[in-house]
Amino acid sequence: MRQMFDHSQAFTRNIGWLTEAELAALSTRRIAIAGLGGVGGSHLLTLCRLGIGGFHIADFDRFELVNFNRQAGASMSHLGRPKVEVMAEMALDINPTLALSRFAEGINEGNLDTFLSGMDIYIDGLDFFAMEAREQVFAACAAKGIPAITAAPLGWGVSLLTFLPGAMSFEDYFQMAGCSPAERLGRFMVGLSPEALQLGALVDPTRLDLARQAGPSTPVGCEFCAAMAAVTAVKLLLGRGTVEAAPTSIHIDGFSMRMATLSRPLGMREPAMQAALARLAGAHRT
């Protein structure tokens, strides 16, 4: 099958939106994705079809029935199988010439340097509640000068934050140092969606409970994420177009058809962010 594959022919329908030279350039680029569930699997397959030539992928989890509503690799034939192996197979079925490394233990302090080695971009696919791992990988990206993208699925839409070398870092924006686990989650939620556009479509608020690390999801939100992260990655890799870096966030809510592009230069110290944190804390006390 590898002998039958031709990169330029397989992805030729991208030509027009990409030049032939740009498509060839993407085949030499490498992207790291940690987490292959709701958004991570969709990131991987979308970027494969854009012609990206290599990936480092990490996940320690296995597919379960509760993943079926949104995860690209979740199906009856994949039940109980490691996500990293399933998604690697799916990616290689699209492009058998991929340079693909698997990190079946997920990411941790021991393998983070290897995971990010040689990577052009990092895209966050970690579970919403995996804050310790998320902080570690974004800090490592900042130290190594690797652009890092988080596209978070919020209901029927997406919130996009891009952290670029030399610009505001993840910690500078969210300011999580010294906070409790619950406070970290609150800051992540508010920082992603300062205007909380997604909440207008939440019909059962009891399903969203940060304290219990529980929240509803849709496949629509995950596909929004894959689209926004992929466009941002391609623009960065090709040096074409403008990418809004943090402290600017872009939140698109598909249900209300609304979009909010906001800049918060002081990060979580902004009065509006502090007020949103207070509202969130009050909602969880009632």
N, C-alpha and C positions, 0 to 999 in steps of 0.2 A: 504493500500500500504506500509506503514511503517513497518508493521509486516512481509511483504514478503521480505523486503530488507535485504541483508547481505553484509556488507562492504567488507569483505575479498573476497567474490565471485564476487561482482560487479567490483572490481578493480584488480582481479587476473591476468589479462594480463599485468599488470605492473611488476609482479614478473619476475625476470630475470635481469631486469635493476634496480629493487629494490629487496632487500631481504624481506622475510615475516615480519621480525622484523621492517624493515624500513617502510614498508607500514602501519604496526600497529602504529608506532610512528607518521607518518604523520596524522593519524586520530585524534591525540591529539593536533595538532598544529593549531594556529590561525593567520590569516592574515587580515590586514585592507587594503581596496581598496577605495580610494576616486575618484569618477568619474567613471561612468558606460557606457560611450559612446564608441568611436572608439576602444580604447585599454582596458578600464576597464572591459567591458563586456566579452571580450575574455580572459582577465586575470582570471576572476572569473570562467568561465566554464572550462578552461584548468586546473586550480588548483583543481577544484572539481573532475575532472576525474583522477587526480593524487592521490586523496584520502585525500586531506586536510580536516580536520574535522570541521573547523569553520571560520567564516568571520564576520567582520564589514564592511558594504558597505554603501557608501554615494553618493547621487546625488539628486539635487532638480529639475532636468529637466524632460521633457516628450519627447517621440519619435515623430519625424517629418519625412516627406518624404526625406528631405535632408540628413538624417542619413542612408538611405538605402544602400549606396555604401560600407559601412564599419562596421556598428555597429551590434554586435551579436544579440541584441534584437529587431532590427528594422524590422518590417514586417507590412503588412496591418492589421493584427489582433491586433497589439499593437499600432497603431497610436493614439496619444493623451494620452497614458497611461504613468504614472510615470515610469521612467527608473528603479528606485530602486525596485519597486514592480514587474515589469516584470522580471528583472534579478533574483530577489529572487525566483520567481516561477520557472524559468528555472533551477536554481541551486538546488532547493529542489526537482525538478523532476528527477534530476540525483542522488541526495543523500538526501532522506527525513530525515535522522538523523542529518543533519548539525546543528551546533550551529550558528545561523545566526541572526545578529542584523542589522536593517535598520536605516539609518539616512536620512530621507526623506527631511530634510531641507538643505542637503549638510553638509560641515564642516565649522565651524566658531570658533572664540575664545571661545564662550560659551560652545561648545560641544567637543572641540578637546581632552581634557583630557579623557573624556568618550570614545570617538572614538578609542583612542589608548590604553585604559586600557586593560591589559591582552593579548596584541598582541605580537606575536613573530617577525613579519615583517610588514613593510608598503610597498605597491606597488602603485606608482603614476599612476592614470588614469585621472587626471584632464585635462581639456581643455588646449591646448598649451598656450593660452593667459591668463589663470587664474593665473597670477604670484603672486599676493598678497596671495592668499590661499595656493599656492605651497610653498612660502617662510615660511609661518606660520607652515605648517605641517612638513616640513623638519627640521625646527628649533626645534620643539617639539620632533621630533624623536631623534635628536642629544642630547637634554637635558635628555631624558628618556632612552638613550642607546638602541634604537630600530633600527636595520638595515633598510635602506630605499633605494628602487630601483626605478629608473626611466628608462623606456624603451620607447623611443620616436619614433613614426612612421615618417620616413622621406622618402617620395616618395615610392619607391619599397623596402625599407629596414628599418633598425632599428639602433638607437644609444642607447647604454646601459651605464649607470653610476650607480654605487653602492656606497652608503655612509654608512660606517660601524662605530660602536662605537670606539672611540679612533683614528680614521683616519681622513682625511680631510673632513670637513663638506661642506654642500651645499653652505653656504655663503662664506666659505674660497675659494671654487673653483670658483664660479660665481662672487663673490664680487659685489653684487647688492645694498648694503646699500648706500643711498644717490643718487641713479640713478633715472632718470625719467622713467615713464612707458615704453616709447619707447626704452630707453637704456637697460632696464631690458630684454625686448624681444630680443634685439640684442645680449646681452650677453648669454641668454639662447640658442639661435640658434647657435652661434659660439662655445659655450662650449660643446654643444652636438655633433657638427660635425665640428671639427677644419679644416678638409680637404674638407668639403662640397662635398662628393662623390655623393650625391643625385642630385646635380644640373646638371650633365651631361645628365640626362634623362628628364629634365624639358623642355617640348616642347612649353609651353606658359607661359613665365615669368610674364605676366601681372596678372596671377591668384595667384601669391605669393606676398602679400602686407602686411608687418608687420604693417604699419601705420594704415591700415584699418582693421587689425586683420582678415585677410583672407588668406587662403592657401588651395591648393588642397591636396587630400589624396587618398589612395588606400586600399582595404581590405588586400592586400598582406603585406603592411607595418604593419598593425595591427596584423596580424597573426605572423609575424616575432617577434613583440614585446611580444606577449603572450608566444611564445616559449622561447625566451631569458630570460624573467623575471621568468618564471616558473622553468627553469633549475637552474638559480641563486638562487631562493628561496629554492628549494629542497636541493641544495648543502649546503646552510647556515643552514637549519633546521636539516639536518642529519650530518653536520660536515664532509662531504665527498667531496674531491676535493678542488681545489683552486679557490677562487673568487677574481678577480682583483678589488680592491677598488679605488675610486677616490683618486688621480687625474688621474687615467687611464680610458680612454674612449674606448669603442669598437663600431665601426661603420661598419655595413655590408650593402652593397648596392646590392640588388638582381639583378638589371637590368644590371649593369656592371660586376657583379660577383667579386667585389672587397671588400677588408676588410682593415680597418685601426685601429690598436691598438696603441694609443698614450698616453704618460704620460706627464702631464703639471704640475709639482710640484709647480709652482708659480701661478697656476690658470690663471685668466684673466690678470695677470701682465706679463705673458710670452710674449716676443716680437712677436712670431708667432700669438698669440691670439690677440694682439693689432693690428697687421697688418690685420688680418681677420676682426676685427671690423671696421677698417677704410675702407676696401673694401666694406663691407656691407653698411656702411653709405653712401659711394659714390654711390653705386648702387641705393639706394633709393632717392638720390638727383637728379638723371638723369631721 
